[in-house]
Amino acid sequence: MNFEHYNRVVASIYQASTDTAHWDQALKDVSHYFSSQGAGLFIQNPQVNYVAPLSFLGLNDGFLASYSDYYGDINPTFAEYEELRAGTMFTEQVFNQRHQDSEYYNNTTFYNEWMQPQGFAHAAGGMLTVENNEMLHFTLLRSAEQGQYSQHELTLLKEFSQHILSAVKYSKVFEQLNYRMMSAEHMLGCLGQGLVVLGQDLQVLDLNQAAANQIENNLLLCIRKGKLRSTNMSFNKQLAKQSQQIITNGSLNIEIPIRLDLPTYQQLLLLLMPAPPTVQTYFNRPVIILIIQDNQSSEPLNMHYLQCSYHLTASETRLMSYLLDGCELKRAAIACGVTYETARWYLKSIFEKTSTHRQVDLIMKVNTDPAARYTR
């Protein structure tokens, strides 16, 4: 084995942990080491048919898009994912042996409609890790001329995969460190709506100027002894109860915003939501976010801009408008006059086009876009 070449590839992998833009080069280096034409590093959740490529090599945009939209779901690797284990490398022979059919893999729709048209005949890779049903996968692809991956190559690939997994974990650490080095005031200041960061006991940890103005100018909310309080006792109980529910949901990885019921303050929108991971890291404790919006004075969302900017369809734009107001997906589906399953399909497309993964991320992204609202 050429240890100098091996070490250069390992160094390239770890460079990507501090510079995410280097992942494409790292995949190129690994692919070259294994004489491969294509490679992919991606996250997949088979339970919700979710695929998110982190970095791909050797694929054009059309095939990459079709993989995320359809072919990733029927890839034998994920159709039979329950039998795979993290750290176990596979080739097409694994599936042939499992089905006792030497042509099983070559007869799959995935092989004939996705791999073969690109000139790929052989694949090797594996699931690196799984967390909360999300699997991190790495795959190499070869042409028929380059031949099958040998057992020796699979052993080496497992070693490289462990380095890739470590680099991905390190990259998350560096992302958190970089966020700590940035001021959270930047995010708070850019948000178009009022935003308050709350601790578990409703302690106000931070807020932007828009939120301070909203609290000062309404008769419902106030800050007493550093905690957010209401002059309405029943609403105080609702605020405490729903805040605790958001924290509980966060621990269960349920990240659905909750709109607070304000029958006597209909012009005021209050939306509780779990804080994004980067915000949790910055405050180093469980925190939640309260968005405050005065519907009478705030500028409306420029949905035409959002539709054009993210290439949304009219139906996706309509659904997104309800999601941005904090509506739960089932409620938004009813408002749009579509079935829940159709709304789920629209939501998946919205997430892909906006590069978000959760409703909370979508709300934060749009509300930190200075062009997302009309200006007078």
N, C-alpha and C positions, 0 to 999 in steps of 0.2 A: 504494500500500500504506500502511496506517495503521501507521507505525513505532512510535507510542506503544503501540498495542495489541499489536503484535508483541513489543516489548521487555518488556511486562508478562507475557506468556505465557512468554517465555524465563526471566525472573526467577522465575516460579512453578516452572518445571521445576528450576532449580538450588536452589531452597529445599528441594525434596524430597531433594536429596543430603545435606543435614544433618539433615533431619527426615523419616524414612521414612513417617510418618503423613500427610505432605502429598502423597503420590503421588496419592491419590484426587482431591484438589483440582487438582493439576497436570494430570491427565488430563481433568478437567472443563473446565479452561481451554483446553486444546488442542482438545477436541471442540467447544467453543463457537466457537473461532476458525474451524473448518472446517465449522460448521453441521452437526454430526454428532450422532446420538442415542446411539451406543455407542462404546466404546473398550476396548482391552485391551493390557496390557503383561505378557508372560509368557515363561517359559522352556520350551522343548520339546526333547526328545531323541527323534527319530523312530526311532532304532535300538532303543530299549527301550520305545517307546510311552509316554513320560513327559511329562506336561504339568503345569506349576506356575504358576498365575496369580500375578503380583506385585500387580497392581491392575487392576480391571475397572470399567467404567461402563456403566450402562444395561441390565444383565442381572440377572434374579432368581436366587436360589440354585439353583433347579431346573435352569435352562439352564446356569449356570456349572458345576454338578456334572456334568451330562451332557456338557459339552464336555471336561472332564478325563477322564471315564470312557470316552468313545467318540468323540464328534464331532471332537475335536481331532485324532484319528488319521486321519480320513478327509477333513479339510479339504484341498481341493486344494493349498493353500499348502504343506502338509507331505507330501502324497502325492507331490508333484513337487519336493520340496525340493532335490534334487541339481542342478536346473537354475537355482535361484535363487542369487544372490550377495549377500553382505553389502553393505548400502547401496543396493541396487536396490529402488525402490518398484514396487508392482504394483497393478493393479485387476483386476476380473473380466475386462476386455477382453484382458488378457495371456493368460489361459488359453484364451479363445475363439480368439484368433489362433493360439496354439500348436497347437490341435486343429483349426483351420480349420472351426470350427463356431460360429456366432454365438449359439447357445443352449446351448453346452456347460456353462457355469458354472450357468445357471439350471436345468439338468436334473440336476445332481448331487444326491445324497442330502443332502449337507451343506446346500445351499441350501434345499431343499424341507422338510427336517425340523428344521433348526436356525435358519437365518437368517429365512426367510419367516414362521414362526409368531410371531416377535418383532417383525415389522414392518420387518425390514431387507431391503434389495434391492441395496445397493451396498457394496463394501468397498474399502479402500485401505490399504496398509501395506507392511511389508517386514521382512526379517531385518536386525537392526542389527549383530549380531556373532555369531560362533560360536567356542566354546572347548571342546575335549574332547567334541565332538559335541553339546554343549548350545548351543541357539540362543536368542538374545534377540530377541523379536519385538514389534512395535508395530502395532496395527491400528485403523482407524477404520471405523465402520459408519453407513450412511445409509438412510433410507426411500426408496421409489420417488418420492415427491413431491419430495424434496430433490434428486433427480437424481444422475447419475454425477459422479465426481470428475474435474475437468479436468486437463490437463497442467500448467497453471500451479499448480494446487493440489498436484499431486504434487511439483513442484519445491520448493514451500514446505514440504511435508511431509518431504521429505528433509532440509531444513535443520533442522527441529524434531527429527527423529529423531536427528541427530548430537548435538544438545544433550541429548536424552534419554539417549543412550548415554554421553555424558560425565558426566551426573549420576549414572547408575547406577555408573559406575566410581568417581566421587568418593565415593559413599555407602559403597562398600566400604572406601575409604581411611579415611573418618571412623569406620567401624565398628571398624577395626583400631586407630585412635588412641584411640577410647573404651575399647577393651579394655585397651590399654596403660595407660590412666589408672586402670583398675580393678585391684585387687590380684588376682593369680591365686590368692591364698590363699582368696578367697571360694569359688571353684570347688572347690579342694582340700578346704576345710573342710566343704563341704556334701555331698560325695560320701559315700554310705553305706558304701562299701567302701574298703579301703586303696588308695591311688593313689600311684604313683611316676612322676615325669617323668624320662626318661632321655635322655642324649645318644647320639651314634653309638657312642662307646666305652664305653657303659654307665655313664657318669658320672651320678651322682644330682644332678639340677638342682633338684628340689623333691619333697616328699612330704607327705602329710597325717598327722595323728596316728594314724589307724587303721593306716596302712601302717607307721609307726614301731613301733607296738605289735606288729604281726604279725611284723616282722623280728626284733624283740627276743625274742619268745616262741617262735620255732621254731628248729629245728636245721639248717635247710636254707640259709637266706639270711643274709647279713651285708653290712655296708658297710665296705669297706677302702680307705683312701686316697681317699675320696670316690666310689668306684665300687661298683656292686652286684656281689657275688660270691656263690658258693655253696660250701658245704663238700664238695659232691659234684662230682667232676671231670667226670664224663660229663654231668651236668646243666649245669655251667659251659659246656661246649661247645655244648650244645643252646640255652642262653640266648643265647650270642653269635651262633650261626648264625641262630636265628629272629629275633633283633633286627635283624640285617642284612637278613633277608628282608623284614621289615616296612618298613624304610627303602627298600629297592628297590621294593617294592610301591607305596609312597607316591609314588615318582617316576614310576611307571607308572599312577597314579590307580587302583590296585587297593587297596581299603580293606577288607580282610577280616581280622578279628581271628584270632589264632592261640592256641590253647590249648596250654600246655606240658604234656608228658607227665610225670606224677609217680607212677610205680607204687608207690613206697614212702611217698608222702605224699598219699594219695587224699583226705584231708579238706581239703587245701589246693588252692584253685583259683587258678591263675596264668594271666592272660589278657593277651597282648601285642596292642596295637592302635595304629594310626597316630594321632597327635594331631590334633584338629580344627584347621582353619586358624587360628582365633583364638589357639590355644595356640602354634602354630608362630610366629605373628607376635610374640607376647609374648616368647618366648625368642630370637627372631631367629636361629634355626638349626634344622636338622632334628632333631626330637625324637619320641620314642615314649612311649607310656603303658603302664605295667604295673599291672594291677588285681590286688590280692591279696585273696582272700576265704577265710576259715576256714569251711568248710561246717558245722562243728559248733557254732560260737559265733555266727555271723552270723544275723540275723533273715531269715526267708524272705520272698520277694517276695509282696506282697498282690495276687495276680492278679485277684481279684474287683474290687478297687478300680481296677486298671488297665483292666480290661474295661469297667467302667461309666464311668470317667473319659474314656476315648477312644472309647467307643461301638464296641468291637470285638465281632466275633462270637466264638462259642466256639472255632471253628477257628482264627481269627486269634490269639486269646489263647494257645491251645496252642502255635502256631508261635512266637509272640513269646517264650514262656518259654524255648524252646530257643535262640533268637537271643540272648537276654540272657545266657545261659550261655556265649556265644561259639561256638556251633555254626555251622559253615558251612551255607549254605542247603540243599545236597543232603543233608547228614547230618540236618538238622532235618526235611526232607521225609520221609525214611525213618522217623525216629522218630515222626512224626505219621501215618504210613501213607497219605501222599498222593503224587501224582506231583510231579516237579520243577516242571513247568509250573503245576500247581495252587498249589504253594508260592510260585512267583514272583508269581502273581496275588494271593495272600494278602499277600505282602510289599509289593506296590505299594499295596494298600489300607491296610496298617498304616502305611506311610510317610505317606500322605495324611492319615490320621486323627490321627497324632501330630506332623504338621508337621516331619518329618525326611526326609532324603534318603539316608542311609547307615546301615548297621548300627551303625557306630561312633557316629553321632549318637544313635541310638536308645538304645544302652547308656548314653551319658552323660546323656541326658535323664531316663531312668527312675531312674538312680542318684543324680541330684541332686534328685529329688522326695522330700521328707521323709515323704510319706504312702505311698510306694510299698512300704514294708516294714512288716510287723507289728511292733508294739511290745509289750513284755512289761509 
